[in-house]
């Protein structure tokens, strides 16, 4: 996961952009209730939480 690498290096902005892109693609391709889509939403939420944005 590239987003994880970005986070590990402190590049939160790039990690967030990538997580949003992946989430949107999964929503389009798999639907909003698919487990992989929900995982992407959770990953994005974790990024926000880690930054104190949530």
CHARMM-style PDB file with segment names, atoms N, HN, CA, C and O in Angstrom:
ATOM      1  N   UNK     1       0.838  -1.174   0.000  1.00  0.00      PROA
ATOM      2  CA  UNK     1       0.000   0.000   0.000  1.00  0.00      PROA
ATOM      3  C   UNK     1       0.886   1.241   0.000  1.00  0.00      PROA
ATOM      4  O   UNK     1       1.623   1.495   0.953  1.00  0.00      PROA
ATOM      5  N   UNK     2       0.802   1.990  -1.060  1.00  0.00      PROA
ATOM      6  HN  UNK     2       0.204   1.783  -1.834  1.00  0.00      PROA
ATOM      7  CA  UNK     2       1.597   3.209  -1.159  1.00  0.00      PROA
ATOM      8  C   UNK     2       1.176   4.235  -0.109  1.00  0.00      PROA
ATOM      9  O   UNK     2       2.016   4.958   0.426  1.00  0.00      PROA
ATOM     10  N   UNK     3      -0.116   4.298   0.186  1.00  0.00      PROA
ATOM     11  HN  UNK     3      -0.799   3.711  -0.249  1.00  0.00      PROA
ATOM     12  CA  UNK     3      -0.590   5.262   1.181  1.00  0.00      PROA
ATOM     13  C   UNK     3       0.074   5.007   2.533  1.00  0.00      PROA
ATOM     14  O   UNK     3       0.413   5.949   3.250  1.00  0.00      PROA
ATOM     15  N   UNK     4       0.257   3.749   2.875  1.00  0.00      PROA
ATOM     16  HN  UNK     4      -0.018   2.984   2.293  1.00  0.00      PROA
ATOM     17  CA  UNK     4       0.914   3.407   4.142  1.00  0.00      PROA
ATOM     18  C   UNK     4       2.358   3.907   4.152  1.00  0.00      PROA
ATOM     19  O   UNK     4       2.839   4.414   5.165  1.00  0.00      PROA
ATOM     20  N   UNK     5       3.037   3.762   3.029  1.00  0.00      PROA
ATOM     21  HN  UNK     5       2.646   3.350   2.205  1.00  0.00      PROA
ATOM     22  CA  UNK     5       4.419   4.239   2.917  1.00  0.00      PROA
ATOM     23  C   UNK     5       4.464   5.754   3.081  1.00  0.00      PROA
ATOM     24  O   UNK     5       5.327   6.280   3.783  1.00  0.00      PROA
ATOM     25  N   UNK     6       3.531   6.455   2.431  1.00  0.00      PROA
ATOM     26  HN  UNK     6       2.830   6.027   1.861  1.00  0.00      PROA
ATOM     27  CA  UNK     6       3.477   7.911   2.566  1.00  0.00      PROA
ATOM     28  C   UNK     6       3.279   8.306   4.031  1.00  0.00      PROA
ATOM     29  O   UNK     6       3.944   9.217   4.525  1.00  0.00      PROA
ATOM     30  N   UNK     7       2.374   7.628   4.719  1.00  0.00      PROA
ATOM     31  HN  UNK     7       1.834   6.888   4.318  1.00  0.00      PROA
ATOM     32  CA  UNK     7       2.117   7.931   6.133  1.00  0.00      PROA
ATOM     33  C   UNK     7       3.354   7.682   6.975  1.00  0.00      PROA
ATOM     34  O   UNK     7       3.715   8.485   7.836  1.00  0.00      PROA
ATOM     35  N   UNK     8       3.984   6.573   6.714  1.00  0.00      PROA
ATOM     36  HN  UNK     8       3.691   5.921   6.015  1.00  0.00      PROA
ATOM     37  CA  UNK     8       5.166   6.199   7.484  1.00  0.00      PROA
ATOM     38  C   UNK     8       6.261   7.257   7.343  1.00  0.00      PROA
ATOM     39  O   UNK     8       7.048   7.472   8.265  1.00  0.00      PROA
ATOM     40  N   UNK     9       6.305   7.909   6.189  1.00  0.00      PROA
ATOM     41  HN  UNK     9       5.666   7.734   5.440  1.00  0.00      PROA
ATOM     42  CA  UNK     9       7.293   8.952   5.937  1.00  0.00      PROA
ATOM     43  C   UNK     9       6.789  10.338   6.319  1.00  0.00      PROA
ATOM     44  O   UNK     9       7.482  11.332   6.102  1.00  0.00      PROA
ATOM     45  N   UNK    10       5.585  10.411   6.885  1.00  0.00      PROA
ATOM     46  HN  UNK    10       5.022   9.604   7.060  1.00  0.00      PROA
ATOM     47  CA  UNK    10       5.030  11.688   7.310  1.00  0.00      PROA
ATOM     48  C   UNK    10       4.392  12.502   6.208  1.00  0.00      PROA
ATOM     49  O   UNK    10       4.082  13.678   6.405  1.00  0.00      PROA
ATOM     50  N   UNK    11       4.191  11.896   5.051  1.00  0.00      PROA
ATOM     51  HN  UNK    11       4.442  10.941   4.892  1.00  0.00      PROA
ATOM     52  CA  UNK    11       3.579  12.604   3.925  1.00  0.00      PROA
ATOM     53  C   UNK    11       2.072  12.351   3.935  1.00  0.00      PROA
ATOM     54  O   UNK    11       1.545  11.622   3.094  1.00  0.00      PROA
ATOM     55  N   UNK    12       1.392  12.967   4.902  1.00  0.00      PROA
ATOM     56  HN  UNK    12       1.820  13.558   5.585  1.00  0.00      PROA
ATOM     57  CA  UNK    12      -0.031  12.738   5.109  1.00  0.00      PROA
ATOM     58  C   UNK    12      -0.875  13.220   3.943  1.00  0.00      PROA
ATOM     59  O   UNK    12      -1.890  12.604   3.617  1.00  0.00      PROA
ATOM     60  N   UNK    13      -0.472  14.307   3.313  1.00  0.00      PROA
ATOM     61  HN  UNK    13       0.352  14.807   3.577  1.00  0.00      PROA
ATOM     62  CA  UNK    13      -1.258  14.857   2.204  1.00  0.00      PROA
ATOM     63  C   UNK    13      -1.335  13.870   1.051  1.00  0.00      PROA
ATOM     64  O   UNK    13      -2.415  13.633   0.510  1.00  0.00      PROA
ATOM     65  N   UNK    14      -0.209  13.297   0.673  1.00  0.00      PROA
ATOM     66  HN  UNK    14       0.668  13.489   1.112  1.00  0.00      PROA
ATOM     67  CA  UNK    14      -0.191  12.325  -0.426  1.00  0.00      PROA
ATOM     68  C   UNK    14      -0.933  11.052  -0.039  1.00  0.00      PROA
ATOM     69  O   UNK    14      -1.635  10.466  -0.863  1.00  0.00      PROA
ATOM     70  N   UNK    15      -0.782  10.629   1.194  1.00  0.00      PROA
ATOM     71  HN  UNK    15      -0.212  11.105   1.863  1.00  0.00      PROA
ATOM     72  CA  UNK    15      -1.492   9.433   1.663  1.00  0.00      PROA
ATOM     73  C   UNK    15      -2.997   9.650   1.588  1.00  0.00      PROA
ATOM     74  O   UNK    15      -3.734   8.770   1.144  1.00  0.00      PROA
ATOM     75  N   UNK    16      -3.445  10.808   2.017  1.00  0.00      PROA
ATOM     76  HN  UNK    16      -2.846  11.522   2.377  1.00  0.00      PROA
ATOM     77  CA  UNK    16      -4.875  11.124   1.988  1.00  0.00      PROA
ATOM     78  C   UNK    16      -5.401  11.156   0.557  1.00  0.00      PROA
ATOM     79  O   UNK    16      -6.463  10.603   0.273  1.00  0.00      PROA
ATOM     80  N   UNK    17      -4.668  11.796  -0.338  1.00  0.00      PROA
ATOM     81  HN  UNK    17      -3.805  12.246  -0.107  1.00  0.00      PROA
ATOM     82  CA  UNK    17      -5.082  11.852  -1.749  1.00  0.00      PROA
ATOM     83  C   UNK    17      -5.225  10.450  -2.327  1.00  0.00      PROA
ATOM     84  O   UNK    17      -6.201  10.150  -3.013  1.00  0.00      PROA
ATOM     85  N   UNK    18      -4.257   9.607  -2.049  1.00  0.00      PROA
ATOM     86  HN  UNK    18      -3.464   9.851  -1.491  1.00  0.00      PROA
ATOM     87  CA  UNK    18      -4.269   8.249  -2.579  1.00  0.00      PROA
ATOM     88  C   UNK    18      -5.423   7.438  -1.996  1.00  0.00      PROA
ATOM     89  O   UNK    18      -6.097   6.711  -2.725  1.00  0.00      PROA
ATOM     90  N   UNK    19      -5.654   7.555  -0.707  1.00  0.00      PROA
ATOM     91  HN  UNK    19      -5.106   8.145  -0.114  1.00  0.00      PROA
ATOM     92  CA  UNK    19      -6.764   6.828  -0.078  1.00  0.00      PROA
ATOM     93  C   UNK    19      -8.106   7.267  -0.664  1.00  0.00      PROA
ATOM     94  O   UNK    19      -8.982   6.433  -0.893  1.00  0.00      PROA
ATOM     95  N   UNK    20      -8.271   8.560  -0.906  1.00  0.00      PROA
ATOM     96  HN  UNK    20      -7.559   9.237  -0.720  1.00  0.00      PROA
ATOM     97  CA  UNK    20      -9.515   9.066  -1.491  1.00  0.00      PROA
ATOM     98  C   UNK    20      -9.694   8.528  -2.902  1.00  0.00      PROA
ATOM     99  O   UNK    20     -10.793   8.122  -3.281  1.00  0.00      PROA
ATOM    100  N   UNK    21      -8.624   8.524  -3.674  1.00  0.00      PROA
ATOM    101  HN  UNK    21      -7.731   8.853  -3.366  1.00  0.00      PROA
ATOM    102  CA  UNK    21      -8.686   8.011  -5.047  1.00  0.00      PROA
ATOM    103  C   UNK    21      -9.079   6.533  -5.062  1.00  0.00      PROA
ATOM    104  O   UNK    21      -9.937   6.127  -5.845  1.00  0.00      PROA
ATOM    105  N   UNK    22      -8.466   5.745  -4.216  1.00  0.00      PROA
ATOM    106  HN  UNK    22      -7.769   6.075  -3.580  1.00  0.00      PROA
ATOM    107  CA  UNK    22      -8.769   4.315  -4.140  1.00  0.00      PROA
ATOM    108  C   UNK    22     -10.218   4.100  -3.709  1.00  0.00      PROA
ATOM    109  O   UNK    22     -10.922   3.264  -4.275  1.00  0.00      PROA
ATOM    110  N   UNK    23     -10.657   4.857  -2.710  1.00  0.00      PROA
ATOM    111  HN  UNK    23     -10.085   5.537  -2.251  1.00  0.00      PROA
ATOM    112  CA  UNK    23     -12.023   4.727  -2.220  1.00  0.00      PROA
ATOM    113  C   UNK    23     -13.031   5.034  -3.326  1.00  0.00      PROA
ATOM    114  O   UNK    23     -14.004   4.300  -3.498  1.00  0.00      PROA
ATOM    115  N   UNK    24     -12.808   6.103  -4.066  1.00  0.00      PROA
ATOM    116  HN  UNK    24     -12.018   6.699  -3.926  1.00  0.00      PROA
ATOM    117  CA  UNK    24     -13.731   6.479  -5.145  1.00  0.00      PROA
ATOM    118  C   UNK    24     -13.771   5.420  -6.241  1.00  0.00      PROA
ATOM    119  O   UNK    24     -14.843   5.084  -6.744  1.00  0.00      PROA
ATOM    120  N   UNK    25     -12.611   4.897  -6.610  1.00  0.00      PROA
ATOM    121  HN  UNK    25     -11.740   5.170  -6.201  1.00  0.00      PROA
ATOM    122  CA  UNK    25     -12.555   3.853  -7.643  1.00  0.00      PROA
ATOM    123  C   UNK    25     -13.296   2.602  -7.184  1.00  0.00      PROA
ATOM    124  O   UNK    25     -14.049   2.002  -7.951  1.00  0.00      PROA
ATOM    125  N   UNK    26     -13.082   2.221  -5.956  1.00  0.00      PROA
ATOM    126  HN  UNK    26     -12.470   2.708  -5.333  1.00  0.00      PROA
ATOM    127  CA  UNK    26     -13.758   1.032  -5.437  1.00  0.00      PROA
ATOM    128  C   UNK    26     -15.265   1.240  -5.378  1.00  0.00      PROA
ATOM    129  O   UNK    26     -16.027   0.316  -5.663  1.00  0.00      PROA
ATOM    130  N   UNK    27     -15.703   2.440  -5.013  1.00  0.00      PROA
ATOM    131  HN  UNK    27     -15.084   3.190  -4.782  1.00  0.00      PROA
ATOM    132  CA  UNK    27     -17.137   2.724  -4.994  1.00  0.00      PROA
ATOM    133  C   UNK    27     -17.729   2.580  -6.394  1.00  0.00      PROA
ATOM    134  O   UNK    27     -18.814   2.023  -6.561  1.00  0.00      PROA
ATOM    135  N   UNK    28     -17.015   3.083  -7.396  1.00  0.00      PROA
ATOM    136  HN  UNK    28     -16.133   3.536  -7.261  1.00  0.00      PROA
ATOM    137  CA  UNK    28     -17.486   3.005  -8.782  1.00  0.00      PROA
ATOM    138  C   UNK    28     -17.520   1.567  -9.274  1.00  0.00      PROA
ATOM    139  O   UNK    28     -18.502   1.132  -9.875  1.00  0.00      PROA
ATOM    140  N   UNK    29     -16.451   0.835  -9.018  1.00  0.00      PROA
ATOM    141  HN  UNK    29     -15.653   1.189  -8.530  1.00  0.00      PROA
ATOM    142  CA  UNK    29     -16.313  -0.513  -9.567  1.00  0.00      PROA
ATOM    143  C   UNK    29     -17.042  -1.590  -8.766  1.00  0.00      PROA
ATOM    144  O   UNK    29     -17.602  -2.525  -9.339  1.00  0.00      PROA
ATOM    145  N   UNK    30     -17.031  -1.457  -7.458  1.00  0.00      PROA
ATOM    146  HN  UNK    30     -16.576  -0.698  -6.993  1.00  0.00      PROA
ATOM    147  CA  UNK    30     -17.541  -2.524  -6.599  1.00  0.00      PROA
ATOM    148  C   UNK    30     -18.853  -2.183  -5.901  1.00  0.00      PROA
ATOM    149  O   UNK    30     -19.576  -3.073  -5.452  1.00  0.00      PROA
ATOM    150  N   UNK    31     -19.153  -0.899  -5.814  1.00  0.00      PROA
ATOM    151  HN  UNK    31     -18.566  -0.176  -6.179  1.00  0.00      PROA
ATOM    152  CA  UNK    31     -20.353  -0.461  -5.103  1.00  0.00      PROA
ATOM    153  C   UNK    31     -20.014   0.001  -3.694  1.00  0.00      PROA
ATOM    154  O   UNK    31     -18.960  -0.339  -3.157  1.00  0.00      PROA
ATOM    155  N   UNK    32     -20.910   0.776  -3.101  1.00  0.00      PROA
ATOM    156  HN  UNK    32     -21.766   1.053  -3.538  1.00  0.00      PROA
ATOM    157  CA  UNK    32     -20.622   1.383  -1.803  1.00  0.00      PROA
ATOM    158  C   UNK    32     -20.624   0.417  -0.616  1.00  0.00      PROA
ATOM    159  O   UNK    32     -20.038   0.726   0.422  1.00  0.00      PROA
ATOM    160  N   UNK    33     -21.264  -0.731  -0.746  1.00  0.00      PROA
ATOM    161  HN  UNK    33     -21.740  -0.982  -1.589  1.00  0.00      PROA
ATOM    162  CA  UNK    33     -21.362  -1.658   0.384  1.00  0.00      PROA
ATOM    163  C   UNK    33     -20.394  -2.840   0.288  1.00  0.00      PROA
ATOM    164  O   UNK    33     -20.399  -3.720   1.149  1.00  0.00      PROA
ATOM    165  N   UNK    34     -19.577  -2.860  -0.745  1.00  0.00      PROA
ATOM    166  HN  UNK    34     -19.572  -2.145  -1.444  1.00  0.00      PROA
ATOM    167  CA  UNK    34     -18.621  -3.962  -0.909  1.00  0.00      PROA
ATOM    168  C   UNK    34     -17.560  -3.901   0.198  1.00  0.00      PROA
ATOM    169  O   UNK    34     -17.139  -2.809   0.580  1.00  0.00      PROA
ATOM    170  N   UNK    35     -17.125  -5.048   0.712  1.00  0.00      PROA
ATOM    171  HN  UNK    35     -17.467  -5.934   0.401  1.00  0.00      PROA
ATOM    172  CA  UNK    35     -16.125  -5.060   1.785  1.00  0.00      PROA
ATOM    173  C   UNK    35     -14.836  -4.303   1.452  1.00  0.00      PROA
ATOM    174  O   UNK    35     -14.259  -3.664   2.332  1.00  0.00      PROA
ATOM    175  N   UNK    36     -14.381  -4.363   0.210  1.00  0.00      PROA
ATOM    176  HN  UNK    36     -14.850  -4.882  -0.504  1.00  0.00      PROA
ATOM    177  CA  UNK    36     -13.156  -3.644  -0.158  1.00  0.00      PROA
ATOM    178  C   UNK    36     -13.371  -2.131  -0.136  1.00  0.00      PROA
ATOM    179  O   UNK    36     -12.473  -1.376   0.235  1.00  0.00      PROA
ATOM    180  N   UNK    37     -14.570  -1.694  -0.536  1.00  0.00      PROA
ATOM    181  HN  UNK    37     -15.299  -2.308  -0.838  1.00  0.00      PROA
ATOM    182  CA  UNK    37     -14.901  -0.270  -0.474  1.00  0.00      PROA
ATOM    183  C   UNK    37     -14.944   0.180   0.982  1.00  0.00      PROA
ATOM    184  O   UNK    37     -14.403   1.229   1.334  1.00  0.00      PROA
ATOM    185  N   UNK    38     -15.582  -0.612   1.811  1.00  0.00      PROA
ATOM    186  HN  UNK    38     -16.021  -1.463   1.525  1.00  0.00      PROA
ATOM    187  CA  UNK    38     -15.677  -0.272   3.229  1.00  0.00      PROA
ATOM    188  C   UNK    38     -14.299  -0.247   3.887  1.00  0.00      PROA
ATOM    189  O   UNK    38     -14.047   0.571   4.771  1.00  0.00      PROA
ATOM    190  N   UNK    39     -13.423  -1.129   3.465  1.00  0.00      PROA
ATOM    191  HN  UNK    39     -13.628  -1.795   2.747  1.00  0.00      PROA
ATOM    192  CA  UNK    39     -12.046  -1.133   3.973  1.00  0.00      PROA
ATOM    193  C   UNK    39     -11.345   0.170   3.607  1.00  0.00      PROA
ATOM    194  O   UNK    39     -10.612   0.733   4.419  1.00  0.00      PROA
ATOM    195  N   UNK    40     -11.571   0.651   2.380  1.00  0.00      PROA
ATOM    196  HN  UNK    40     -12.167   0.194   1.720  1.00  0.00      PROA
ATOM    197  CA  UNK    40     -10.976   1.914   1.948  1.00  0.00      PROA
ATOM    198  C   UNK    40     -11.488   3.086   2.779  1.00  0.00      PROA
ATOM    199  O   UNK    40     -10.726   3.984   3.138  1.00  0.00      PROA
ATOM    200  N   UNK    41     -12.772   3.069   3.078  1.00  0.00      PROA
ATOM    201  HN  UNK    41     -13.391   2.340   2.787  1.00  0.00      PROA
ATOM    202  CA  UNK    41     -13.356   4.122   3.909  1.00  0.00      PROA
ATOM    203  C   UNK    41     -12.727   4.086   5.304  1.00  0.00      PROA
ATOM    204  O   UNK    41     -12.404   5.124   5.882  1.00  0.00      PROA
ATOM    205  N   UNK    42     -12.562   2.886   5.825  1.00  0.00      PROA
ATOM    206  HN  UNK    42     -12.824   2.043   5.356  1.00  0.00      PROA
ATOM    207  CA  UNK    42     -11.919   2.731   7.130  1.00  0.00      PROA
ATOM    208  C   UNK    42     -10.475   3.202   7.122  1.00  0.00      PROA
ATOM    209  O   UNK    42     -10.017   3.826   8.080  1.00  0.00      PROA
ATOM    210  N   UNK    43      -9.757   2.906   6.049  1.00  0.00      PROA
ATOM    211  HN  UNK    43     -10.129   2.399   5.272  1.00  0.00      PROA
ATOM    212  CA  UNK    43      -8.368   3.353   5.930  1.00  0.00      PROA
ATOM    213  C   UNK    43      -8.282   4.876   5.924  1.00  0.00      PROA
ATOM    214  O   UNK    43      -7.412   5.462   6.568  1.00  0.00      PROA
ATOM    215  N   UNK    44      -9.194   5.509   5.190  1.00  0.00      PROA
ATOM    216  HN  UNK    44      -9.901   5.033   4.667  1.00  0.00      PROA
ATOM    217  CA  UNK    44      -9.217   6.967   5.134  1.00  0.00      PROA
ATOM    218  C   UNK    44      -9.551   7.542   6.512  1.00  0.00      PROA
ATOM    219  O   UNK    44      -8.946   8.521   6.947  1.00  0.00      PROA
ATOM    220  N   UNK    45     -10.505   6.934   7.184  1.00  0.00      PROA
ATOM    221  HN  UNK    45     -10.997   6.138   6.830  1.00  0.00      PROA
ATOM    222  CA  UNK    45     -10.864   7.387   8.530  1.00  0.00      PROA
ATOM    223  C   UNK    45      -9.670   7.275   9.477  1.00  0.00      PROA
ATOM    224  O   UNK    45      -9.450   8.152  10.312  1.00  0.00      PROA
ATOM    225  N   UNK    46      -8.912   6.207   9.347  1.00  0.00      PROA
ATOM    226  HN  UNK    46      -9.091   5.494   8.669  1.00  0.00      PROA
ATOM    227  CA  UNK    46      -7.731   6.027  10.186  1.00  0.00      PROA
ATOM    228  C   UNK    46      -6.695   7.115   9.917  1.00  0.00      PROA
ATOM    229  O   UNK    46      -6.053   7.609  10.844  1.00  0.00      PROA
ATOM    230  N   UNK    47      -6.536   7.485   8.656  1.00  0.00      PROA
ATOM    231  HN  UNK    47      -7.057   7.083   7.903  1.00  0.00      PROA
ATOM    232  CA  UNK    47      -5.594   8.564   8.318  1.00  0.00      PROA
ATOM    233  C   UNK    47      -6.030   9.867   8.984  1.00  0.00      PROA
ATOM    234  O   UNK    47      -5.208  10.585   9.553  1.00  0.00      PROA
ATOM    235  N   UNK    48      -7.330  10.169   8.910  1.00  0.00      PROA
ATOM    236  HN  UNK    48      -7.998   9.585   8.448  1.00  0.00      PROA
ATOM    237  CA  UNK    48      -7.846  11.382   9.541  1.00  0.00      PROA
ATOM    238  C   UNK    48      -7.646  11.329  11.058  1.00  0.00      PROA
ATOM    239  O   UNK    48      -7.215  12.307  11.668  1.00  0.00      PROA
ATOM    240  N   UNK    49      -7.960  10.192  11.656  1.00  0.00      PROA
ATOM    241  HN  UNK    49      -8.311   9.397  11.161  1.00  0.00      PROA
ATOM    242  CA  UNK    49      -7.824  10.037  13.096  1.00  0.00      PROA
ATOM    243  C   UNK    49      -6.365  10.207  13.525  1.00  0.00      PROA
ATOM    244  O   UNK    49      -6.082  10.856  14.533  1.00  0.00      PROA
ATOM    245  N   UNK    50      -5.450   9.626  12.762  1.00  0.00      PROA
ATOM    246  HN  UNK    50      -5.681   9.100  11.944  1.00  0.00      PROA
ATOM    247  CA  UNK    50      -4.024   9.706  13.078  1.00  0.00      PROA
ATOM    248  C   UNK    50      -3.507  11.139  13.050  1.00  0.00      PROA
ATOM    249  O   UNK    50      -2.534  11.473  13.726  1.00  0.00      PROA
ATOM    250  N   UNK    51      -4.172  11.980  12.259  1.00  0.00      PROA
ATOM    251  HN  UNK    51      -4.962  11.708  11.710  1.00  0.00      PROA
ATOM    252  CA  UNK    51      -3.763  13.383  12.138  1.00  0.00      PROA
ATOM    253  C   UNK    51      -4.546  14.294  13.082  1.00  0.00      PROA
ATOM    254  O   UNK    51      -4.320  15.504  13.108  1.00  0.00      PROA
ATOM    255  N   UNK    52      -5.462  13.719  13.852  1.00  0.00      PROA
ATOM    256  HN  UNK    52      -5.646  12.736  13.831  1.00  0.00      PROA
ATOM    257  CA  UNK    52      -6.286  14.518  14.746  1.00  0.00      PROA
ATOM    258  C   UNK    52      -7.394  15.265  14.037  1.00  0.00      PROA
ATOM    259  O   UNK    52      -7.938  16.230  14.573  1.00  0.00      PROA
ATOM    260  N   UNK    53      -7.737  14.824  12.827  1.00  0.00      PROA
ATOM    261  HN  UNK    53      -7.295  14.040  12.391  1.00  0.00      PROA
ATOM    262  CA  UNK    53      -8.788  15.473  12.047  1.00  0.00      PROA
ATOM    263  C   UNK    53     -10.157  14.869  12.316  1.00  0.00      PROA
ATOM    264  O   UNK    53     -11.162  15.328  11.772  1.00  0.00      PROA
ATOM    265  N   UNK    54     -10.196  13.845  13.151  1.00  0.00      PROA
ATOM    266  HN  UNK    54      -9.379  13.473  13.592  1.00  0.00      PROA
ATOM    267  CA  UNK    54     -11.465  13.192  13.433  1.00  0.00      PROA
ATOM    268  C   UNK    54     -11.526  12.801  14.870  1.00  0.00      PROA
ATOM    269  OT1 UNK    54     -12.523  12.232  15.313  1.00  0.00      PROA
TER     270      UNK     54
END
